[in-house]
Amino acid sequence: MQKGDLSYSEKFAAMDREAFATVILAVLITLFFWGAVFLLKDSAVFVASMPLWFVVSCIGGYLLSVVGVIALARHFMTDFSLGEEAGEDKEDSDGND
């Protein structure tokens, strides 16, 4: 879909979908972080003198965030101008009719 193909209400529907996808990603990242902490807290494995739960939750969570944001930008975000398009009927900006 091109930028000019969206009506004003369709733009808001697209923004709602984008916001919902972003919230879902945030919840998944949070669940990953806390899941890694709780599942690996008793592990005796250390990576670079750091406990495994820390490496997986923090560094893995960061990498998951980067991949998730790239996926959001490519698959869920729509590029459009929120302002009125030049071809739409509107009054002149200086108030002249």
C-alpha distances in whole Angstrom, upper triangle without the diagonal:
4,7,8,6,8,12,14,15,11,12,15,14,12,15,17,15,15,19,20,19,21,24,24,24,27,29,28,30,32,34,34,36,38,38,39,42,44,43,45,47,50,49,52,50,49,47,48,50,48,47,45,43,43,41,39,38,37,36,34,33,32,30,28,27,26,24,23,21,20,18,17,15,14,13,13,12,9,9,10,13,15,17,17,15,18,17,18,22,24,27,28,28,32,33,34,33
4,6,5,8,11,14,15,12,12,15,15,13,15,18,17,17,20,22,21,22,25,26,26,28,30,30,31,34,35,36,37,40,40,41,44,45,46,47,49,52,51,54,51,50,48,49,51,49,49,46,45,44,42,40,39,38,37,36,34,33,31,30,28,27,25,24,22,21,20,18,16,15,15,14,13,9,8,8,11,13,15,15,12,15,14,16,19,21,25,25,25,29,30,31,30
4,6,6,10,11,14,11,10,13,14,12,13,17,16,16,19,21,20,21,24,25,25,27,30,30,31,33,35,35,37,39,40,41,43,45,45,46,48,52,51,54,51,50,48,48,51,48,48,46,44,43,42,40,39,38,37,36,34,32,31,30,28,26,26,24,21,20,20,18,16,15,16,15,12,8,6,5,7,10,11,11,9,12,12,13,17,18,22,22,22,26,27,28,27
4,6,8,10,13,11,10,14,15,14,15,18,19,18,21,23,23,24,27,28,28,30,33,33,34,36,38,39,40,43,43,44,46,48,49,50,52,55,55,57,55,54,51,52,54,52,52,50,48,47,45,44,42,41,40,39,37,36,35,33,31,30,29,28,25,24,24,22,19,19,19,18,15,12,10,7,8,11,11,10,7,10,9,10,14,16,19,20,20,24,25,25,25
4,7,10,12,9,10,13,13,12,15,17,17,18,21,22,22,24,26,27,28,30,32,32,34,36,37,38,40,42,42,44,46,48,48,49,51,55,54,57,55,54,51,52,55,52,52,49,48,47,45,43,42,41,41,39,37,36,35,33,31,30,29,27,25,24,23,21,19,19,18,17,15,11,11,9,11,13,14,12,10,13,12,12,15,18,21,23,23,27,27,28,27
4,7,8,6,6,10,10,9,12,14,14,15,18,19,20,21,23,24,25,27,29,30,31,33,35,36,37,40,40,42,44,45,46,47,49,53,52,55,53,52,50,51,53,50,50,48,46,45,44,42,40,39,39,38,35,34,34,32,29,29,28,26,24,23,22,20,18,18,17,15,14,10,10,8,10,10,12,11,10,13,13,12,15,17,21,22,22,26,26,28,27
4,6,5,6,9,10,10,12,14,15,16,18,20,21,23,24,26,27,29,30,32,33,35,36,37,39,41,42,43,45,47,47,49,51,54,54,57,55,55,52,53,55,52,52,50,48,47,46,44,42,41,41,40,37,36,36,34,32,31,31,28,26,26,25,22,21,22,20,18,16,13,13,10,11,10,11,10,10,13,12,10,13,15,18,20,21,25,24,26,24
4,5,5,7,9,10,11,13,15,16,17,19,20,21,23,25,26,27,29,31,32,33,35,36,38,40,41,42,44,45,46,48,50,53,53,56,54,54,52,52,54,51,51,49,46,45,45,43,41,40,40,39,36,35,35,33,31,31,30,28,25,26,25,22,21,22,21,18,16,13,14,10,10,8,9,8,10,13,13,11,13,14,17,19,19,23,22,24,23
4,5,5,6,9,10,11,13,14,15,17,19,20,21,23,25,26,27,29,30,32,33,35,36,38,39,41,42,44,45,46,48,51,52,55,53,53,51,52,53,50,50,48,45,44,44,42,40,39,40,38,35,35,35,32,30,30,30,27,25,26,25,21,21,22,20,17,16,14,15,13,13,11,12,12,14,17,17,14,16,17,20,23,23,26,25,27,26
4,5,5,6,9,10,11,12,14,15,17,18,20,21,23,24,26,27,29,30,32,33,35,36,37,39,41,42,43,45,46,50,50,53,51,51,49,50,52,48,48,46,43,43,42,40,38,38,38,36,33,33,33,30,28,28,27,24,23,23,22,19,18,19,17,14,13,11,12,11,12,11,13,13,14,17,17,15,18,19,22,24,24,28,28,30,29
4,5,5,6,9,10,11,12,14,15,16,18,20,21,23,25,26,27,29,30,32,33,35,36,38,39,41,42,43,45,48,48,51,49,49,47,48,49,46,46,44,42,41,40,38,36,35,35,34,31,30,30,28,26,26,25,23,20,21,20,17,16,17,16,13,11,9,10,8,9,7,10,11,12,16,16,15,18,18,21,23,22,26,26,28,28
4,5,5,6,9,10,10,12,14,15,16,18,20,21,23,24,26,27,29,30,32,33,34,36,38,39,40,42,43,47,47,50,48,48,46,47,48,45,45,43,40,39,39,37,35,34,35,33,30,30,30,28,25,26,26,22,20,22,21,17,17,19,17,14,12,11,12,11,11,9,12,13,15,19,19,17,19,20,23,24,24,27,27,30,29
4,5,5,6,9,10,11,12,14,15,17,19,20,21,23,25,26,27,29,30,32,33,35,37,38,38,40,42,45,46,49,47,47,45,46,48,45,44,42,39,39,38,36,34,34,34,32,29,29,29,27,24,25,25,21,20,21,19,16,16,18,15,12,12,11,13,12,14,12,15,16,17,21,21,20,22,23,26,28,27,31,31,33,32
4,5,5,6,9,10,11,12,14,15,17,18,20,21,23,24,26,27,29,31,31,33,35,36,37,39,40,44,44,47,45,44,43,44,46,42,42,40,37,37,36,34,32,31,32,30,27,27,27,24,22,22,21,18,17,18,16,13,13,14,12,9,8,7,10,10,12,11,15,16,17,20,21,20,23,23,26,28,27,31,31,33,33
4,5,5,6,9,10,10,12,14,15,16,18,20,21,23,24,26,27,29,30,32,33,35,36,37,39,42,42,45,44,43,41,42,44,40,40,38,36,35,34,32,30,29,30,28,25,25,25,23,20,21,21,18,16,17,16,12,13,15,13,10,8,8,10,10,12,10,14,16,17,21,22,21,23,23,26,28,26,30,30,33,33
4,5,5,6,9,10,11,12,14,15,17,18,20,21,23,24,26,27,28,30,32,33,34,36,37,41,41,44,43,42,41,42,43,40,39,37,35,34,34,32,29,29,30,28,25,25,26,23,20,22,21,18,17,18,17,13,14,16,14,11,10,11,14,14,15,13,17,19,20,24,25,23,26,26,29,30,29,33,33,35,35
4,5,5,6,9,10,11,12,14,15,17,18,20,21,23,24,26,27,29,30,32,32,34,36,39,39,42,41,41,39,41,42,39,38,36,33,33,32,30,28,28,28,26,23,24,24,21,19,20,19,15,15,16,14,11,12,14,11,7,8,10,13,14,16,15,19,21,22,25,26,25,27,28,31,33,32,35,35,38,38
4,5,5,6,9,10,11,12,14,15,17,18,20,21,23,25,26,27,29,30,31,33,34,38,38,41,39,38,37,38,39,36,36,34,31,30,30,28,26,25,26,24,21,21,21,18,16,17,16,13,11,13,12,8,9,11,10,6,6,8,11,13,15,14,18,20,21,25,26,25,28,28,31,32,31,34,35,37,37
4,5,5,6,9,10,11,12,14,15,17,18,20,21,23,24,26,27,29,30,31,33,36,37,39,38,38,36,37,38,35,34,33,30,29,29,27,24,24,25,23,20,20,21,18,16,17,17,14,12,15,14,10,12,14,13,9,9,12,14,15,17,15,19,21,23,27,28,27,29,29,32,33,31,35,35,38,38
4,5,5,6,9,10,11,12,14,15,17,18,20,21,22,24,26,27,28,30,31,35,35,38,37,37,36,37,38,35,34,32,29,29,29,26,24,24,25,23,20,20,21,18,16,18,17,14,13,16,14,11,13,15,13,10,11,14,17,18,20,18,22,24,26,30,30,29,32,32,35,36,34,38,38,41,41
4,5,5,6,9,10,11,12,14,15,16,18,20,21,22,25,26,26,28,30,33,33,36,35,35,33,35,36,33,32,30,27,27,26,24,22,22,22,20,17,18,18,15,13,15,14,10,10,12,10,7,10,12,10,7,9,12,16,18,20,19,23,25,26,30,31,30,33,33,36,37,36,39,40,43,43
4,5,5,6,9,10,11,12,14,15,17,19,20,21,23,24,25,27,28,32,32,35,33,33,31,32,34,30,30,28,25,24,24,22,20,19,20,18,15,15,16,13,11,13,13,9,8,11,10,7,10,13,12,9,10,13,16,18,20,19,23,25,27,30,32,31,34,33,36,37,35,39,39,42,43
4,5,5,6,9,10,11,12,14,15,17,18,20,21,22,24,26,27,30,31,34,33,32,31,33,34,30,29,27,24,24,24,22,19,19,21,19,16,16,17,14,12,15,15,11,11,15,14,11,14,16,15,12,13,16,19,21,22,21,25,28,29,33,34,33,35,35,38,39,37,40,41,44,44
4,5,5,6,9,10,11,12,14,16,16,18,20,21,22,24,25,29,29,32,31,31,30,32,33,29,28,26,23,23,23,20,18,19,20,18,15,16,17,13,12,15,14,10,11,14,12,11,14,16,14,12,14,17,20,22,25,24,27,30,31,35,36,35,37,38,40,41,40,43,44,47,47
4,5,5,6,9,10,10,12,14,15,16,18,20,21,22,24,27,27,30,29,28,27,29,30,27,26,23,21,21,20,18,15,16,17,14,11,12,13,10,8,11,10,7,8,11,10,9,12,14,13,11,13,17,20,22,24,24,28,30,31,35,36,36,38,38,41,42,40,44,44,47,48
4,5,5,6,9,10,11,12,14,15,17,18,20,21,22,26,26,29,28,27,26,28,29,25,24,22,19,19,19,17,14,14,16,14,11,12,13,10,8,12,12,9,10,13,13,11,14,17,16,14,16,19,22,24,25,25,28,31,33,36,38,37,39,39,42,42,40,44,44,47,48
4,5,5,6,9,10,11,12,14,15,16,18,20,21,24,25,28,27,27,27,28,29,25,24,22,19,19,20,17,14,15,17,15,12,14,15,12,11,15,15,12,13,16,15,14,17,19,18,16,18,22,24,26,28,27,31,34,35,39,40,39,42,41,44,45,43,46,47,50,50
4,5,5,6,9,10,10,12,14,15,16,18,20,23,23,26,25,25,24,26,27,24,22,20,17,18,18,15,12,14,15,13,10,12,13,9,9,13,12,10,12,15,14,13,17,18,17,16,18,22,25,27,29,29,33,35,36,40,41,40,43,43,46,47,45,48,49,52,52
4,5,5,6,9,10,11,12,14,15,16,18,21,21,24,23,23,21,23,24,21,20,17,15,14,15,12,9,10,12,10,6,9,10,7,7,11,11,9,11,14,14,13,16,18,18,17,19,23,25,28,30,29,33,36,37,40,42,41,44,44,46,47,45,48,49,52,53
4,5,5,6,8,10,11,12,14,15,16,20,20,23,23,23,22,24,24,21,19,17,14,14,15,13,9,11,13,12,8,11,13,11,10,14,15,12,14,17,17,17,20,22,21,20,21,25,27,30,31,31,34,37,39,42,44,43,46,45,47,48,46,49,50,53,54
4,5,5,6,8,10,10,12,14,15,18,19,22,22,22,22,24,25,21,19,17,14,15,16,13,10,12,14,12,10,13,14,12,12,16,16,14,16,19,18,18,21,23,22,21,23,27,29,32,34,33,37,40,41,44,46,45,48,47,50,51,49,52,53,56,56
4,6,5,6,9,10,10,12,14,17,17,20,19,19,19,21,22,18,16,14,11,12,12,9,7,10,11,9,7,11,11,9,10,14,14,12,15,18,17,17,21,22,21,21,23,27,30,32,34,34,38,41,42,45,47,46,49,49,51,52,50,53,54,57,58
4,5,5,6,9,10,11,12,15,16,18,18,17,17,19,20,16,14,12,9,9,10,8,5,7,10,8,6,9,11,10,11,14,15,14,16,19,19,19,22,24,24,23,25,29,31,33,35,35,38,41,43,46,48,47,50,50,52,52,50,53,54,57,58
4,5,5,6,8,10,10,14,15,18,18,18,19,21,21,17,15,13,10,10,13,10,7,10,13,12,10,13,15,13,14,18,18,17,19,22,22,22,25,27,26,26,27,31,34,36,38,37,40,44,45,48,50,49,52,51,54,54,52,55,56,59,60
4,5,5,6,8,10,13,13,17,17,18,18,21,21,18,15,13,9,11,13,10,8,12,14,12,11,14,16,14,15,19,18,17,20,23,22,22,26,27,26,26,28,32,34,37,39,39,42,45,46,50,51,50,53,53,55,56,54,57,58,61,62
4,6,5,6,8,11,11,14,13,14,15,18,18,14,11,9,6,8,9,6,5,9,11,9,9,13,14,13,15,18,18,17,20,22,22,23,26,27,27,27,29,33,35,38,40,40,43,46,47,51,52,52,55,54,57,57,55,58,60,62,63
4,6,6,6,9,10,13,13,14,15,17,17,13,10,9,5,7,10,8,6,9,12,11,11,14,16,15,17,20,20,20,22,25,25,25,28,30,30,30,31,35,37,40,42,41,45,48,49,52,54,53,56,56,58,58,56,59,60,63,64
4,6,5,8,10,14,15,16,17,20,19,16,13,11,8,11,13,11,10,13,16,15,14,18,19,18,19,23,23,22,25,27,27,27,31,32,31,31,33,37,39,42,44,43,47,50,51,54,56,55,58,57,60,60,58,61,62,65,66
4,6,8,8,12,13,15,16,20,19,16,12,10,8,11,13,10,10,14,16,14,14,18,19,17,20,23,22,22,25,27,27,28,31,32,31,31,33,37,40,43,45,44,48,51,52,55,57,56,59,59,61,62,60,63,64,67,68
4,6,5,9,9,11,13,16,15,12,9,7,5,9,10,9,9,12,14,13,14,17,18,17,20,22,23,23,26,27,27,29,31,32,32,33,35,38,41,44,46,45,49,52,53,56,58,57,60,60,62,63,61,64,65,68,69
4,6,9,10,11,14,16,15,12,8,8,6,9,11,11,10,13,15,15,16,19,20,20,22,24,25,25,27,30,30,31,33,35,35,35,36,40,42,45,47,47,50,53,54,58,60,59,62,61,63,64,61,64,66,69,70
4,6,9,11,14,17,15,13,9,9,9,12,14,13,14,17,18,18,19,22,23,23,25,27,28,28,31,33,33,34,37,38,38,38,40,44,46,49,51,50,54,57,58,61,63,62,65,65,67,68,65,68,70,73,74
4,5,8,11,15,13,11,8,7,8,11,12,12,13,16,17,16,18,21,21,22,24,26,26,27,30,31,32,33,36,37,37,37,39,43,45,48,50,50,54,57,58,61,63,62,65,65,67,68,65,68,70,73,74
4,7,10,13,11,10,7,8,10,12,13,14,15,17,18,18,20,23,23,24,26,28,29,30,32,34,34,36,38,39,39,40,42,46,47,51,53,53,56,59,60,63,65,65,68,67,70,70,67,70,72,75,76
4,7,10,9,9,6,6,9,11,10,11,14,16,16,16,18,20,20,21,24,26,26,27,30,31,32,33,36,36,37,38,40,43,45,48,50,51,54,57,58,61,63,63,66,66,68,68,66,69,70,73,74
4,6,6,5,5,5,9,9,9,11,13,14,14,15,17,19,19,21,23,24,25,27,29,30,31,33,35,36,37,37,39,43,44,47,49,49,53,56,57,60,62,62,65,64,66,66,64,67,69,71,73
4,5,5,6,6,10,9,7,10,13,13,11,13,16,16,17,19,21,22,22,25,26,27,29,31,32,33,34,35,37,40,41,45,47,47,50,54,54,57,59,59,62,62,64,64,61,64,66,69,70
4,5,8,9,12,11,9,12,15,14,12,15,17,17,18,20,22,22,24,26,27,28,30,32,33,34,36,37,38,41,42,45,47,48,51,54,55,57,59,60,63,62,64,64,61,64,66,69,70
4,7,9,12,10,10,13,15,14,14,16,19,19,20,22,24,25,26,28,29,31,32,34,35,37,38,39,40,43,44,47,49,49,52,56,57,59,62,62,65,64,66,65,63,66,68,70,72
4,6,8,7,7,10,12,11,11,13,15,16,17,19,21,22,24,25,27,28,30,31,33,34,35,36,37,40,42,45,46,46,50,53,54,57,59,59,62,61,63,63,60,63,65,68,69
4,6,5,7,9,10,11,12,13,15,16,18,19,21,22,24,25,27,28,29,31,33,34,35,35,37,40,42,45,47,47,50,53,54,57,59,59,62,62,64,64,61,64,66,69,70
4,5,5,6,8,10,10,11,13,15,15,16,19,20,21,22,25,26,27,28,31,32,32,33,34,38,40,43,45,45,49,52,53,56,58,57,60,60,62,62,60,63,65,68,69
4,6,5,6,8,10,10,11,14,15,15,17,19,20,21,23,25,25,27,29,30,31,31,33,36,38,41,43,43,46,50,51,54,56,55,58,58,60,60,58,61,62,65,66
4,6,5,6,8,9,10,12,13,14,16,18,19,20,22,24,25,26,28,30,30,30,32,35,37,40,41,41,45,48,49,52,54,54,57,56,58,58,56,59,60,63,64
4,6,6,5,7,9,10,11,13,14,16,17,18,20,22,23,24,26,28,29,29,30,34,36,39,40,41,44,47,48,51,53,53,56,56,58,58,55,58,60,63,64
4,6,6,5,7,9,10,10,13,15,15,16,19,20,21,22,24,26,26,27,28,32,34,37,39,39,43,46,47,50,52,51,55,54,57,57,54,58,59,62,63
4,6,5,5,8,10,10,11,14,15,15,17,19,20,21,23,25,25,26,27,31,33,35,37,37,41,44,45,48,50,50,52,52,54,54,52,55,57,60,61
4,6,5,6,9,10,10,12,14,15,16,18,20,21,22,24,25,25,26,30,31,34,36,36,39,42,43,46,49,48,51,51,53,53,50,53,55,58,59
4,5,5,6,9,10,11,12,14,15,17,18,20,21,23,24,25,26,29,31,34,35,36,39,42,43,46,48,48,51,51,53,53,50,53,55,58,59
4,5,5,6,8,10,11,12,14,15,16,18,20,21,22,23,24,28,29,33,35,35,39,42,42,45,47,47,50,50,52,52,50,53,55,58,59
4,5,5,6,9,10,10,12,14,15,16,18,20,20,21,22,26,27,30,32,32,36,39,40,43,45,45,48,47,50,50,47,51,52,55,56
4,5,5,6,9,10,11,13,14,15,17,19,20,20,21,24,26,29,30,31,34,37,38,41,43,43,46,46,48,48,45,48,50,53,54
4,5,5,6,8,10,11,12,14,16,17,18,19,20,24,25,28,30,31,34,38,38,41,43,43,46,46,48,48,46,49,51,54,55
4,6,5,6,9,10,10,12,14,15,16,17,18,22,24,27,29,30,33,36,37,40,41,41,45,45,47,47,45,49,50,53,54
4,6,5,6,9,10,10,12,14,15,15,16,20,21,24,26,27,30,33,34,37,39,39,42,42,44,44,42,45,47,49,50
4,5,5,6,9,10,11,12,14,15,15,19,20,23,25,26,29,32,33,36,38,38,41,41,43,43,41,44,46,49,50
4,6,5,6,9,10,11,12,13,15,18,20,23,26,27,30,33,33,36,37,38,41,41,44,44,42,46,47,50,50
4,5,5,6,9,10,10,11,12,16,18,21,24,24,28,31,31,34,36,36,39,39,42,42,40,44,45,48,48
4,5,5,6,9,10,10,10,14,15,18,21,21,25,28,28,31,33,33,36,36,39,39,37,40,42,44,45
4,5,5,6,9,10,10,13,15,18,21,22,25,28,28,31,32,33,36,37,39,39,37,41,43,45,45
4,5,5,6,8,9,13,15,18,21,22,26,28,28,31,32,33,36,37,39,40,38,42,43,45,46
4,6,5,5,6,10,12,16,18,19,23,25,25,29,30,30,33,34,36,37,35,39,40,42,43
4,6,6,5,8,10,13,16,17,21,23,23,26,27,28,31,32,34,34,33,37,38,40,41
4,6,7,9,10,14,17,19,22,24,24,27,28,28,32,33,36,36,35,38,40,42,42
4,6,8,11,15,18,19,23,25,24,27,28,28,32,33,36,36,35,39,40,42,42
4,7,10,13,16,17,20,22,22,26,26,26,30,30,33,34,33,37,38,40,40
4,7,9,13,13,17,19,19,23,24,24,27,27,30,31,30,33,35,37,37
4,6,10,11,14,16,16,19,20,20,24,24,27,28,27,31,32,34,34
4,7,10,12,14,14,16,18,18,22,22,25,26,25,28,30,31,31
4,6,9,10,10,13,15,15,18,19,22,22,21,25,26,28,28
4,5,8,8,11,13,13,16,16,18,19,17,21,22,24,25
4,7,9,12,14,13,16,15,17,18,17,20,21,24,24
4,6,9,12,11,13,12,14,14,13,17,18,20,20
4,7,8,7,9,8,11,12,12,16,16,18,18
4,6,6,9,9,12,13,13,17,17,19,18
4,6,8,9,11,11,12,15,16,16,16
4,7,9,12,12,14,17,17,17,16
4,6,10,11,13,16,16,16,15
4,7,10,12,15,14,14,12
4,7,9,11,10,11,10
4,6,8,7,7,7
4,5,5,6,7
4,5,8,10
4,6,9
4,7
4
